[in-house]
């Protein structure tokens, strides 16, 4: 599924945000954490638009992105206090 989507797609950006968040926890980096949070916010906006669009609402990448954002939120628990 990852290879079927273009770079810059919702799925690619979701994976990048989750990866940055996880990496910023393993190697504490405030700048990486800020970048992950910024990317998360941007992708959430993109995902919201895709879900509201009748032509893209059923795209598999949307469902995968929603599931992957669960990982993002879990990996950011220390920062959400």
N, CA, C and O atoms as a GROMACS GRO file, in nm:
protein
  324
    1UNK      N    1   0.082  -0.118   0.000
    1UNK     CA    2   0.000   0.000   0.000
    1UNK      C    3   0.088   0.126   0.000
    1UNK      O    4   0.055   0.224  -0.066
    2UNK      N    5   0.197   0.122   0.074
    2UNK     CA    6   0.286   0.238   0.081
    2UNK      C    7   0.339   0.273  -0.058
    2UNK      O    8   0.338   0.390  -0.097
    3UNK      N    9   0.385   0.173  -0.132
    3UNK     CA   10   0.441   0.197  -0.265
    3UNK      C   11   0.336   0.238  -0.367
    3UNK      O   12   0.369   0.299  -0.469
    4UNK      N   13   0.212   0.207  -0.342
    4UNK     CA   14   0.105   0.244  -0.435
    4UNK      C   15   0.066   0.390  -0.424
    4UNK      O   16  -0.004   0.443  -0.511
    5UNK      N   17   0.110   0.457  -0.318
    5UNK     CA   18   0.078   0.598  -0.298
    5UNK      C   19   0.200   0.684  -0.327
    5UNK      O   20   0.314   0.644  -0.301
    6UNK      N   21   0.174   0.801  -0.379
    6UNK     CA   22   0.280   0.893  -0.417
    6UNK      C   23   0.346   0.956  -0.294
    6UNK      O   24   0.279   0.975  -0.192
    7UNK      N   25   0.475   0.988  -0.303
    7UNK     CA   26   0.537   1.067  -0.196
    7UNK      C   27   0.458   1.197  -0.177
    7UNK      O   28   0.415   1.260  -0.274
    8UNK      N   29   0.438   1.234  -0.052
    8UNK     CA   30   0.357   1.352  -0.022
    8UNK      C   31   0.211   1.320  -0.002
    8UNK      O   32   0.131   1.408   0.029
    9UNK      N   33   0.174   1.192  -0.020
    9UNK     CA   34   0.035   1.150   0.002
    9UNK      C   35   0.006   1.149   0.152
    9UNK      O   36   0.096   1.159   0.235
   10UNK      N   37  -0.120   1.138   0.184
   10UNK     CA   38  -0.160   1.132   0.324
   10UNK      C   39  -0.089   1.016   0.396
   10UNK      O   40  -0.040   1.033   0.507
   11UNK      N   41  -0.084   0.901   0.333
   11UNK     CA   42  -0.020   0.786   0.397
   11UNK      C   43   0.129   0.809   0.418
   11UNK      O   44   0.181   0.779   0.525
   12UNK      N   45   0.197   0.860   0.318
   12UNK     CA   46   0.341   0.887   0.333
   12UNK      C   47   0.366   0.988   0.445
   12UNK      O   48   0.457   0.970   0.527
   13UNK      N   49   0.285   1.093   0.449
   13UNK     CA   50   0.304   1.195   0.552
   13UNK      C   51   0.269   1.142   0.691
   13UNK      O   52   0.331   1.181   0.790
   14UNK      N   53   0.171   1.053   0.698
   14UNK     CA   54   0.137   0.991   0.826
   14UNK      C   55   0.254   0.907   0.877
   14UNK      O   56   0.292   0.917   0.994
   15UNK      N   57   0.310   0.826   0.790
   15UNK     CA   58   0.422   0.742   0.830
   15UNK      C   59   0.541   0.827   0.871
   15UNK      O   60   0.612   0.793   0.966
   16UNK      N   61   0.564   0.936   0.803
   16UNK     CA   62   0.674   1.026   0.840
   16UNK      C   63   0.650   1.087   0.978
   16UNK      O   64   0.742   1.093   1.059
   17UNK      N   65   0.528   1.132   1.005
   17UNK     CA   66   0.497   1.191   1.136
   17UNK      C   67   0.514   1.089   1.248
   17UNK      O   68   0.571   1.120   1.353
   18UNK      N   69   0.464   0.967   1.227
   18UNK     CA   70   0.477   0.861   1.329
   18UNK      C   71   0.624   0.826   1.349
   18UNK      O   72   0.668   0.807   1.463
   19UNK      N   73   0.699   0.817   1.241
   19UNK     CA   74   0.842   0.785   1.251
   19UNK      C   75   0.919   0.893   1.326
   19UNK      O   76   1.001   0.862   1.412
   20UNK      N   77   0.892   1.018   1.294
   20UNK     CA   78   0.960   1.128   1.363
   20UNK      C   79   0.927   1.129   1.512
   20UNK      O   80   1.014   1.151   1.595
   21UNK      N   81   0.801   1.105   1.545
   21UNK     CA   82   0.761   1.104   1.686
   21UNK      C   83   0.830   0.991   1.761
   21UNK      O   84   0.879   1.011   1.872
   22UNK      N   85   0.833   0.874   1.701
   22UNK     CA   86   0.899   0.759   1.765
   22UNK      C   87   1.048   0.784   1.781
   22UNK      O   88   1.106   0.756   1.886
   23UNK      N   89   1.110   0.834   1.676
   23UNK     CA   90   1.254   0.862   1.681
   23UNK      C   91   1.285   0.970   1.784
   23UNK      O   92   1.386   0.961   1.854
   24UNK      N   93   1.201   1.073   1.794
   24UNK     CA   94   1.226   1.181   1.889
   24UNK      C   95   1.214   1.132   2.033
   24UNK      O   96   1.272   1.192   2.124
   25UNK      N   97   1.139   1.024   2.055
   25UNK     CA   98   1.131   0.966   2.190
   25UNK      C   99   1.253   0.880   2.221
   25UNK      O  100   1.300   0.877   2.334
   26UNK      N  101   1.303   0.809   2.121
   26UNK     CA  102   1.418   0.722   2.141
   26UNK      C  103   1.549   0.800   2.154
   26UNK      O  104   1.638   0.761   2.230
   27UNK      N  105   1.560   0.907   2.083
   27UNK     CA  106   1.674   0.997   2.091
   27UNK      C  107   1.618   1.135   2.120
   27UNK      O  108   1.596   1.214   2.029
   28UNK      N  109   1.594   1.164   2.247
   28UNK     CA  110   1.523   1.287   2.282
   28UNK      C  111   1.571   1.409   2.202
   28UNK      O  112   1.686   1.452   2.212
   29UNK      N  113   1.479   1.462   2.125
   29UNK     CA  114   1.508   1.576   2.039
   29UNK      C  115   1.385   1.664   2.032
   29UNK      O  116   1.283   1.626   1.974
   30UNK      N  117   1.394   1.781   2.092
   30UNK     CA  118   1.282   1.874   2.091
   30UNK      C  119   1.248   1.919   1.949
   30UNK      O  120   1.131   1.935   1.915
   31UNK      N  121   1.350   1.938   1.866
   31UNK     CA  122   1.323   1.985   1.730
   31UNK      C  123   1.252   1.878   1.647
   31UNK      O  124   1.162   1.909   1.570
   32UNK      N  125   1.291   1.752   1.663
   32UNK     CA  126   1.222   1.643   1.593
   32UNK      C  127   1.078   1.630   1.644
   32UNK      O  128   0.986   1.605   1.566
   33UNK      N  129   1.062   1.646   1.774
   33UNK     CA  130   0.928   1.637   1.831
   33UNK      C  131   0.837   1.747   1.776
   33UNK      O  132   0.722   1.722   1.740
   34UNK      N  133   0.890   1.869   1.768
   34UNK     CA  134   0.811   1.980   1.712
   34UNK      C  135   0.776   1.954   1.566
   34UNK      O  136   0.664   1.981   1.523
   35UNK      N  137   0.872   1.902   1.490
   35UNK     CA  138   0.847   1.870   1.349
   35UNK      C  139   0.740   1.761   1.336
   35UNK      O  140   0.653   1.770   1.249
   36UNK      N  141   0.746   1.660   1.422
   36UNK     CA  142   0.646   1.553   1.419
   36UNK      C  143   0.508   1.609   1.452
   36UNK      O  144   0.409   1.573   1.387
   37UNK      N  145   0.499   1.695   1.552
   37UNK     CA  146   0.370   1.755   1.590
   37UNK      C  147   0.314   1.841   1.478
   37UNK      O  148   0.194   1.838   1.449
   38UNK      N  149   0.402   1.918   1.414
   38UNK     CA  150   0.360   2.003   1.303
   38UNK      C  151   0.307   1.918   1.187
   38UNK      O  152   0.203   1.947   1.130
   39UNK      N  153   0.381   1.812   1.154
   39UNK     CA  154   0.340   1.724   1.046
   39UNK      C  155   0.208   1.654   1.081
   39UNK      O  156   0.121   1.640   0.996
   40UNK      N  157   0.194   1.611   1.206
   40UNK     CA  158   0.071   1.548   1.253
   40UNK      C  159  -0.048   1.641   1.230
   40UNK      O  160  -0.150   1.600   1.176
   41UNK      N  161  -0.035   1.766   1.270
   41UNK     CA  162  -0.142   1.863   1.251
   41UNK      C  163  -0.178   1.883   1.105
   41UNK      O  164  -0.296   1.889   1.070
   42UNK      N  165  -0.076   1.893   1.020
   42UNK     CA  166  -0.100   1.911   0.877
   42UNK      C  167  -0.171   1.791   0.815
   42UNK      O  168  -0.262   1.805   0.734
   43UNK      N  169  -0.127   1.672   0.854
   43UNK     CA  170  -0.188   1.551   0.797
   43UNK      C  171  -0.330   1.532   0.850
   43UNK      O  172  -0.417   1.484   0.776
   44UNK      N  173  -0.355   1.568   0.974
   44UNK     CA  174  -0.492   1.560   1.028
   44UNK      C  175  -0.585   1.649   0.944
   44UNK      O  176  -0.698   1.610   0.913
   45UNK      N  177  -0.538   1.769   0.908
   45UNK     CA  178  -0.619   1.857   0.822
   45UNK      C  179  -0.643   1.795   0.685
   45UNK      O  180  -0.755   1.799   0.633
   46UNK      N  181  -0.538   1.737   0.626
   46UNK     CA  182  -0.552   1.670   0.495
   46UNK      C  183  -0.650   1.553   0.505
   46UNK      O  184  -0.734   1.534   0.418
   47UNK      N  185  -0.636   1.476   0.611
   47UNK     CA  186  -0.721   1.359   0.630
   47UNK      C  187  -0.866   1.400   0.648
   47UNK      O  188  -0.957   1.336   0.595
   48UNK      N  189  -0.888   1.507   0.724
   48UNK     CA  190  -1.024   1.557   0.742
   48UNK      C  191  -1.087   1.596   0.609
   48UNK      O  192  -1.204   1.566   0.584
   49UNK      N  193  -1.010   1.662   0.524
   49UNK     CA  194  -1.060   1.700   0.391
   49UNK      C  195  -1.090   1.577   0.306
   49UNK      O  196  -1.190   1.572   0.235
   50UNK      N  197  -1.001   1.478   0.314
   50UNK     CA  198  -1.020   1.355   0.235
   50UNK      C  199  -1.144   1.279   0.280
   50UNK      O  200  -1.215   1.220   0.198
   51UNK      N  201  -1.171   1.280   0.408
   51UNK     CA  202  -1.288   1.209   0.460
   51UNK      C  203  -1.418   1.280   0.421
   51UNK      O  204  -1.521   1.216   0.402
   52UNK      N  205  -1.412   1.410   0.410
   52UNK     CA  206  -1.531   1.487   0.371
   52UNK      C  207  -1.559   1.482   0.221
   52UNK      O  208  -1.668   1.517   0.177
   53UNK      N  209  -1.460   1.440   0.144
   53UNK     CA  210  -1.474   1.436  -0.002
   53UNK      C  211  -1.533   1.300  -0.043
   53UNK      O  212  -1.472   1.196  -0.017
   54UNK      N  213  -1.651   1.299  -0.107
   54UNK     CA  214  -1.713   1.172  -0.146
   54UNK      C  215  -1.627   1.087  -0.240
   54UNK      O  216  -1.643   0.965  -0.244
   55UNK      N  217  -1.536   1.149  -0.314
   55UNK     CA  218  -1.452   1.074  -0.408
   55UNK      C  219  -1.332   1.008  -0.340
   55UNK      O  220  -1.277   0.912  -0.393
   56UNK      N  221  -1.291   1.058  -0.224
   56UNK     CA  222  -1.172   1.002  -0.158
   56UNK      C  223  -1.201   0.940  -0.021
   56UNK      O  224  -1.111   0.885   0.042
   57UNK      N  225  -1.324   0.949   0.025
   57UNK     CA  226  -1.356   0.902   0.159
   57UNK      C  227  -1.324   0.754   0.178
   57UNK      O  228  -1.288   0.713   0.288
   58UNK      N  229  -1.336   0.674   0.075
   58UNK     CA  230  -1.316   0.530   0.088
   58UNK      C  231  -1.174   0.484   0.054
   58UNK      O  232  -1.149   0.363   0.047
   59UNK      N  233  -1.081   0.576   0.035
   59UNK     CA  234  -0.943   0.538   0.004
   59UNK      C  235  -0.882   0.459   0.120
   59UNK      O  236  -0.896   0.497   0.236
   60UNK      N  237  -0.816   0.350   0.087
   60UNK     CA  238  -0.752   0.268   0.189
   60UNK      C  239  -0.647   0.346   0.268
   60UNK      O  240  -0.627   0.321   0.387
   61UNK      N  241  -0.580   0.441   0.203
   61UNK     CA  242  -0.477   0.517   0.274
   61UNK      C  243  -0.537   0.597   0.389
   61UNK      O  244  -0.468   0.623   0.488
   62UNK      N  245  -0.661   0.637   0.379
   62UNK     CA  246  -0.725   0.711   0.488
   62UNK      C  247  -0.743   0.622   0.610
   62UNK      O  248  -0.714   0.663   0.723
   63UNK      N  249  -0.789   0.502   0.587
   63UNK     CA  250  -0.809   0.408   0.698
   63UNK      C  251  -0.676   0.372   0.762
   63UNK      O  252  -0.664   0.368   0.884
   64UNK      N  253  -0.575   0.346   0.679
   64UNK     CA  254  -0.442   0.313   0.730
   64UNK      C  255  -0.385   0.430   0.811
   64UNK      O  256  -0.324   0.410   0.916
   65UNK      N  257  -0.405   0.551   0.762
   65UNK     CA  258  -0.354   0.668   0.832
   65UNK      C  259  -0.421   0.684   0.969
   65UNK      O  260  -0.354   0.717   1.067
   66UNK      N  261  -0.551   0.661   0.974
   66UNK     CA  262  -0.622   0.670   1.102
   66UNK      C  263  -0.566   0.569   1.200
   66UNK      O  264  -0.545   0.601   1.317
   67UNK      N  265  -0.543   0.447   1.155
   67UNK     CA  266  -0.485   0.344   1.243
   67UNK      C  267  -0.344   0.381   1.288
   67UNK      O  268  -0.310   0.364   1.405
   68UNK      N  269  -0.264   0.432   1.196
   68UNK     CA  270  -0.127   0.469   1.230
   68UNK      C  271  -0.121   0.587   1.327
   68UNK      O  272  -0.028   0.597   1.406
   69UNK      N  273  -0.219   0.676   1.321
   69UNK     CA  274  -0.219   0.788   1.414
   69UNK      C  275  -0.240   0.743   1.557
   69UNK      O  276  -0.206   0.816   1.651
   70UNK      N  277  -0.296   0.624   1.576
   70UNK     CA  278  -0.300   0.567   1.710
   70UNK      C  279  -0.159   0.546   1.764
   70UNK      O  280  -0.133   0.570   1.882
   71UNK      N  281  -0.068   0.503   1.677
   71UNK     CA  282   0.073   0.488   1.717
   71UNK      C  283   0.135   0.622   1.750
   71UNK      O  284   0.212   0.634   1.845
   72UNK      N  285   0.102   0.723   1.671
   72UNK     CA  286   0.155   0.857   1.696
   72UNK      C  287   0.112   0.904   1.835
   72UNK      O  288   0.194   0.954   1.913
   73UNK      N  289  -0.015   0.888   1.865
   73UNK     CA  290  -0.065   0.937   1.993
   73UNK      C  291  -0.006   0.859   2.109
   73UNK      O  292   0.024   0.918   2.214
   74UNK      N  293   0.013   0.730   2.094
   74UNK     CA  294   0.075   0.650   2.200
   74UNK      C  295   0.221   0.689   2.217
   74UNK      O  296   0.270   0.698   2.330
   75UNK      N  297   0.292   0.713   2.107
   75UNK     CA  298   0.434   0.747   2.118
   75UNK      C  299   0.454   0.888   2.171
   75UNK      O  300   0.567   0.924   2.207
   76UNK      N  301   0.351   0.969   2.177
   76UNK     CA  302   0.361   1.106   2.227
   76UNK      C  303   0.301   1.125   2.365
   76UNK      O  304   0.286   1.238   2.410
   77UNK      N  305   0.267   1.018   2.433
   77UNK     CA  306   0.208   1.028   2.566
   77UNK      C  307   0.294   1.112   2.662
   77UNK      O  308   0.238   1.194   2.735
   78UNK      N  309   0.427   1.095   2.664
   78UNK     CA  310   0.505   1.179   2.756
   78UNK      C  311   0.489   1.328   2.730
   78UNK      O  312   0.502   1.409   2.823
   79UNK      N  313   0.462   1.366   2.607
   79UNK     CA  314   0.452   1.507   2.571
   79UNK      C  315   0.310   1.561   2.588
   79UNK      O  316   0.290   1.682   2.579
   80UNK      N  317   0.213   1.475   2.611
   80UNK     CA  318   0.074   1.519   2.618
   80UNK      C  319   0.031   1.547   2.761
   80UNK      O  320  -0.089   1.563   2.786
   81UNK      N  321   0.121   1.555   2.854
   81UNK     CA  322   0.085   1.583   2.993
   81UNK      C  323   0.074   1.728   3.018
   81UNK      O  324   0.044   1.770   3.131
   0.00000   0.00000   0.00000
